[in-house]
Amino acid sequence: MTKLRARGVVIVRRAEDIIDLNYAGLVVATVFFALSVTPSLLPRDWLFQGLISGINAALGYGVGCVLEWLFRLWVRPRLTRVPPPPTWVRYAVKSAVLFTAALSAALMLVQSARWQREITALMGMEGTTTPAYLRTGLLSLAVGVAVVSVYRTVREIIRFFARLLNQWVRVPRELAPAAGFLVLVLLAVTIFNGVASRAFFAVANSAFSVRNDHTSANAIQPVQPERSGSPASLAKWETLGYEGRWFVSHGPTASKIGEVTGKPAREPIRAYVGLESAEGDEDPAELAAAELERTGAFDRKVLVVMTTTGTGWVNAMAAGAIEYMYGGDSAIVASQYSYLPSVLSFLADRGKAMTAGRAMFDAIYRHWSARPREQRPKLLVYGESLGSQGSEAAFDGLADLRTKVDGALWVGPPNSNRLWQQFVSRRDPGSREVQPVYADGLVVRFASDSADLARPSTEWRPPRIAYLQHASDPIVWWSTDLIFSQPDWLSEPRGADVSSQMRWWPFVTFWQVAADLTNAQGVTDGHGHRYGSLVLDGWAAIAAPPDWNAGMSDRIRAEIEATEDFERKIK
């Protein structure tokens, strides 16, 4: 009988060791979980919310463990006269903590479902149901357990190194854990900054290069000499990449432009250079300039240098809008600088986008500026998302920008854009970060809709620079600064499509907005990173042709929106 009781005690202790919950950590984890399901910039389904809440809960668990360790180290030694509570009291307290944590999480999920429906209503979307959203809790639990398990594995590795250092190198036992941690950090940094990171991005580059070699069934080699990839082109069809082949094989023709505008039109020029278009030591930027010379682009009314995203993607609405506006008397040039999508390009080779953007613009500018002033086309620059960062890199500052171009349109700029940061941080007193006014709007303006482009009512002098940015676009507002500091866009009156219930919390808000990045395009036009036909209004604001009018704007808008919907289906 005694042996059975002893075995029972051992089994219970082993079960406790396996669970090994830190209850201070559990309390803080519950708080972090509750904060993580509060509103963010964009609506999230249960899957996204479960992932981000699980990570936040794990962070909270770690913070609680540290707080308990500090308590044991500094406070408990001073409480030696206080007798420990009975065992049943400890178990009762632990049970109460578990029950309260579970109940609090469930209540917060119910409230979070309401918040999510409010956000979707702000964006004209259908909201989630509360029962469906409750799945967030189970997924968060699984993710949190996984993260804590990884941490505990790392902790055991540190202890292993500590024992080795103590036995072999004779590091004092008190210093061995710190030394073991240092060894692990050095190994991790060496591996991930070197071998692992290079291997990851090499594999990613290889994987996405396979798609780059693929050609959509709906992308057909153009025959017009005004297009790259045509038989007359210096940039061969097979070298343009997936996005390049799509770009030159689509877009409005002269007959279509004439049909929409009711006026005679020219065949628009689309020049594109892929990663494999330049041969040997040939400079891709000079190849692009040669393509423009070949097609007669410098004799058109307007020339647009578009900096692409990582894969070489060009916004079809932005390209089509300028072509319709100028009756096809236009030229657009773009180039590819990576196989990777924007997110990976941003992490892996952001410098490559900036280098490529500067090289491309400088090459075009040399050819453009060599012509007599009266024989030059309007020179415009365009970039969206990471493309705006590459496009901005071509200029040292506002004075350089104004000297070289006739207008700039940058859409959804990342928070790390150098010029954007300068303009926003130096905005006029009283203007909000989500809708800044720089130097009374004389040259640079920011807009979330077409009406904003007319604000303030002061003169907007040419050359005009416009940034399109939504208050709910996480690409614009995500920054590592969110970890420790509250941004102005949350302390000031927020944008119309941002929940009034959104609050800043250390660490939590950073992860919330980071999660929003993955769903930046998963909302309706006019919100998040979906700018739709607002690019047409942007072009009209900075470089409208002399015959521009509201009727033409409406016809072009209807056409580019219909084309965008159609191309999204067939691409």
N, C-alpha and C positions, 0 to 999 in steps of 0.2 A: 504493500500500500504506500509506504514511504517512497519507494522507488518510482511508483507511478506519479505521485505528486511532484517529485523532483523532475521527472521527465516533462510533466505538464508545465512546470515553471520554466524549464529550458526552452520548450517549444514557444511559450508566450514571449520569452525574452528574444528568441531568434526572430519571431514575427515582428517584434518591436524594432529590432535592429534592421530588418529589411525595410520596413516603412520609414523608420528613423526620421520622423517629421520634426522640423524645428518650428515650434508653434509661434514664436515671435516672427519668424520668416513667413509663416502662413498668414498671420494678421496683416503684415505689410503687403504680401502678395495679393490679398483680397482687396486692399486699398488700391494698389496699382491696377488690378483687373477692373475695378469699378471705374477708375479714371479713364482707362483705355476704351471703354464702351461709350464714353461721352462723345458728343458730335465732333466730327472732323470736317475737312473741306468738302469731301464728296460722300455720297451714299455708298455703303458697303454691304454686301451680302454676308451671310453667315460664315462663308468660307474665308473671305478676307478678314472679317472681324475676328474669327477664331484664331487665325495665325498671329495677328498683331497682338491680340489680348493674351495669348499664351506666352509670347515673348515678354510682354510687359509684366505679366504675373511672375515669370521666372526672375526678371530683374528685381521685382519687389521682394521676392523670396530671398535673394542674395543680400539685399539691403537689410532685411530683418535679421538675417543670420549675423551680419556684421554688428548690428546694434546689440544683439544678445551677447556676442563675444565681448564687446566693450563693457556691457553690464557686468559680466562675469569677471572681467579684468579689473575694473575700477570701483564698482559699486558693491558687489557681493562681499568682498573682504571686509567692508565696513559694517556688514550686517551679521557679524558672527554671533551676536547675542540673540538674534531672532531665530527661534527653533524652526526647522523645516516643517511644512504642513504634512498632515497625514497622507498616506498613499491614496486613499479614496478621494481626498480633496483634489489632489493633482489630476487624477483620472476624470473627476467631474469637470474641472476647469478645461482640460483638453477636449472633452466631449462637447462642452459648451462652445469652445472656439471653433471646432469642426462644424457644428450645427449652425452657428452664426455666420461662418464664412460661406457655407452652402446657401443659406437663406438670403444673405446679402447679395451674392452673385446672381441668384435667380431673380430677385427683385430688380437689380440693375439691368438685367437683360430685358425684362419686360418694359422698363422705362426706355432702354436703348432702342427697342423696336419702335416705340413711339417717335423718338428723335429721328430715326432713320426715315420714317414716313414723312416727317416734316421736311427733311432735306430733299427727299425725292419730289415732294410737292413744290418746293422752291424751283426745281429744275424741270418741272412738267413731266415727271416720270411716275411710273406705278410703284408704290411702296411695297415693302415686305409684310408678311403676316407674322404675328407674334409667335405662334407655334413653330413656324419654319425657322424663325430667328433664334429660338432657344437652342438649336443645335450648336450655336456658337459656344455654349458652355462646355459641352463634351469635347469639342475640338480644342478649345483653349486648355482644358485639363491635360489632354494628350500632348500638346505642344509644350506646355510648361513642364510636365514630367520629363519629356525628352531633353529639354534644355538643362534642367537640373541634373539629369543623369550624365550628360556630357561634362558638366562642371565637376561632378564627383569623380568621374573618370580622370579628368585633368588633375584633380587634387591627389588622387592615388599615384599618378605619374610623378608629381612633385615630391611626394613622400618617398617614392622609389629612388629618385635622384638624390634626395637628402640622405638616405641610408648609404647609397654608394659613395657620396662625397665624405660622409662621416667615417666610413670604413677604409676607403682607399686613399683619400687625400688628407685625411685627418682634420677635416673641417669640424670645429667645435659643434657639439650637438645643438646648442642654442642658435647657431648661425646656419646650420645645415638646411632647414626649410627655406630660408630666404635665398640661399645659394642655389638650391634646387629649382626654385621658382625662376631665378635669373637664367639658369641654364636652359630651362624650358622656353622662356621668352626669346632668348637668343636663337635657339633652334627654330622656333616658330617664325620669327622675323626672317631668318635666313632662308627658310624653306618657302614661305609664302611670298616674300618679296622677290625671290629668285626663281628657284626651280618650279614651285607649285604655281605661282602666278603666270610664269611664262608658259608652262605646260597647259594651264587652263585656257589662256587666251589663244594659244596655238591651236588647241583642239577646237575652241569656239570659232576661230578664224577659218579653220579647215571645214568645219561643219557648215558654216554659213556661206563659204565659197562654193559649196555644192549647189545651193539655191541660186547663187549668183550666175552659175553656168547654165542654169535652167532658163528656158524661154517660155513664157505663157503662151498657151494655144491661141490667145487673142491678141498677141503682139506679132505683127507682120512687118517685115522689112519694108521701109518706105522707099518709094521710087522718086519722090520729089528731091531735086538737088538741094533744096533749102533745109533738108534734114540730115543730121549726122546718121551714119549707118546706111545711107543710100549708096548706090553704086558709084556716085561721084564724090563720096565723102572721104576725107583723110582719116577719119576714125571709123574703122571697120565695124560692121554690124555685130559680128561675133565677139568683139572686144568690149562692148558697151555695158555688159552686166545685165542682170534681170531688170533692175529699175530703169537703167538707161534705155534698154530696148523698148520697155513699155512707154517711156516718156516720148521718144521720137516717133513711135508708131501710132500715137494718139494725139489728141488735141484738135482744135477747129481748123478746117481748111478754108481757103479763100471763099469758096462757094457758100459754106456754112456761115461764115462771118457776114457775108453780104446778105444772106437770108435773114439773119437775126437783126442786123443793124439797118437794113434797107438801103445800103450804100455800096458802091463798088469797093472791093477789098483786094488786098495782096495776099500771097501765100506767106504765112508767118515763118520765121526762121527759128529752128530749134537746134542748137549745137550742144553736143554732149561728149564728154571724154570719160571712158571707163578706166578702171585700174590697169587694164591690159592694153589700152589703146596706144600708148606711147611705146615705141620700139627702141631697144637698146638704151642709149644715154639721152634719148629725146625727152625734153621737158614737157610733161602733160599740160602745164599752163600755156606754154608756147604753142602746143598742138591745138589747144582750144582757141587761141588767138588766130592761128592760121585758118581754122575752120570758119571763124567769123569773117576773115578776109576773103576766103573762097566764096562764101555765100553772099557777100556784099552787105553784111550786117552793119557796117559803119556808115552805110548810106541810108539806113532806115530812120524813122522818126524817133524811135526809142530803143535803147539797148539795156537789158536787165541782166545783171550778174547775180545768179541765184546760187547760194551756198547750200548744198544738200545736207541731209542727215547722214548718219553713218553708212547706211547701205547704198546711198546714192539716190534716195527718194526725193522727188520734187512734188510739191503740192500742186495737183492738177488744177485746182480752182484758182490759185494765185497766178499760174501760168496762163490759163485760159482767159482770166479776167483782163489781163493787160493786152492780150492779143485781140480780144473783141473790142476793147476800148479804143485801140488805135487802128482798127480796121485792117489788122494783119500787117500793118507797116511797122513791124516790131521784130526784135531778135532777142532770144533768151539763150544764155549759155550757162551750163552747169557741169560739174564733174564729180566723180566718185573718189573718195579717199579711204574707204574701208569696206570690208565685207560685213562688219558687225552692225547690229541694230543700234539705235541711238543710246540706249541705256548702257550697253556694254562699251560702246565707243566712248561714252562719257567717263566710264571708270577706267578703261584701258588706255585709250590714246586720244584724250581730249586735246592734247597738244597737236596731234595730227590734223584735227579739224581746223585749228587755228592757223597752222602752217599752210595747209592747203588753201584756206580761204584767203590768206594774204597773198600767196603766190599767184592764185588765179586772178585776183583783182589787179595786182600790180602789172601782170602781163597784159591784161585787157586795157588797163589805163595807159600803158606806154603806147599801144597802137592807137587808142582813141585820142590821146592828147597830141599825137604827132600830126593830126589832121588840122586844117584851118578851123578856127573856132566856129565860123558860120556853116561849116560842112559836117559838124559833129552831131550825132544823135543825142537825145537826152540820155544821160548815164544814170541808171538807177541800181540800187542794191537791195537784195531781199534775202532773208534767212528766217527759218522757223525752227524753234526749239534749239537743238544743238547747232543747227545751221546758222542761227542768229549769232551764236558765239563765234563761229568761224568767220562769219561776215564782219562782225565788229572788229576782229583782230587785224583787219586790213588798215585800220586807222589808229593813229596815235592819240587822238582826242577830237573834240567837237570842231576845233578850228581846221584840223586836217580833213575831217569828214566834209565840212562845208566847202572846202576848197576844191575837192576832187569829184564830188557827185552832185547830181541835180535832184536827188531825193533818196530816202532810205525807208524801207518798211520792214520792221522786225516783229515777228509774231511769237508769242509765248516764250519770251526769253528766260533761260535758266537764271536762277538767283545769283550765280557766280559770274555773269557777264560783266566785264570790266566797265564799259561805258554806261550800261544800264545802272550799275551800282552808283557810279558817280552822279548821274542825273537824279536818281531817287534820293540818295543821301543828302544832296544839296537842294532839295526841292524847296519851294517857297514856303515860308512859315504859314501854318494854318491849313495847308493841303495835306491830304491823307496819303499814306504809302500805297494804298490800292488804287488811288487816282491822283497821282502827284501832278503838281504844276511846277515846271522848271523855267525859271527866268521869265515868268509871266506868259509862258507859252509862245514866245516869239519865234522859236526855231523847233524845239522838241516838244512833242505832245504824246500823251498816253490815253488810250481809249479801251473801254470794254464793250462799247457799242457805237453805232454810227453817230449818235448825238454827242458823244464825248469828244469827237474830233473837232467839233465847233466850239469847244470850251478850252480856255476862257474866250471871251468875246473880243479880245485884243487882236491886233494884226498878227497873222502867221506868215512870217517872211520866208521866201525861198532862199536856199534849198530847204525843203521841209523834211523833218525826220519824225516818223510815227512809230510808236510801240503799241501793239495790240496785246492786252493782258487782261485776263479775267480774275476777279477776286477769288474765284474758286479753283484756279489752276495751280495744282501742287508743284508743277515744274517751275513756275515763277517763284513760289514762296518757300520751297524746301531748301533748308540750309542746315549745316551742322551747328550753327548758332542756336538753333531751336532747342538743343540739349540743355543749355544753361541759362538762356535769356529769353524774355518775352519779346516778340517782334512788335513793331509798331502796328502792323496790320491786324493784330488782335487786341491791342490796347486802345486803338482809335476806333471810331465807328466803322464797322466792317461793311463789306460789299453786300448788295441786295440778295445775292444767292448764297451767302454764308450764314449758317445758323447763328442766331443770337445767343444760343446756349453753348457755343464752342468757347472753351477756356484754355489757357496755356498752363501746362504742367511740366516740370523738368523731366527730361527723358521721354515721358509719355507722348507729348505732342510731336516730338521728333519722329518717333516710330509711327505715329498715326499718319502724319503727312508723307512719310516714306512709303507707307502702304498705299496711300492714295496715288502715288506715282504710277503704280502698276495698273491703275484703273482710270488714268487721266483722260483717256479717250472713250471711256464707257458711259458717257452721259450724252445728253442732247446738245445740239449746236447752241452756242451762246453761253456755255458753261464748261468748267474744267479746261481741258486742252483742245476743245472742239470750237474752232473759230469760224468754220463754214464760210459763207459768202461775205462776212465782215471784211475779208481781204479786198473785196471789190471796193468797199467804202474807203478802205485805207489807200488803195491806189488812186481813187478819185480825189482824195483829200490832198495827196502830195504831188500828183502829176496828171491831173485831168486834162484831156485834149480840149482845144478851143470850142468844139461843138458839143461838149458834154451836157446832157440834160437828164431830168428825172425819168422821162420815158425810156431813154436808151438804157439807163441804169436798171430799170425794172425788167426790161427784156433780156439784158445780159445776165442779170441775177437768176432769173427763171431758167435760163439755158444752162448756166454753169452748175446750178444745183441739180438739175435733172441729169446732166452728164456725170456729175460726181456720184449720184445714186446708182446710175447704170454701171459705171466703171467699177464701183465697189463690189457689185454683184458678179461681174465677169472676171475680175482680176484674180 
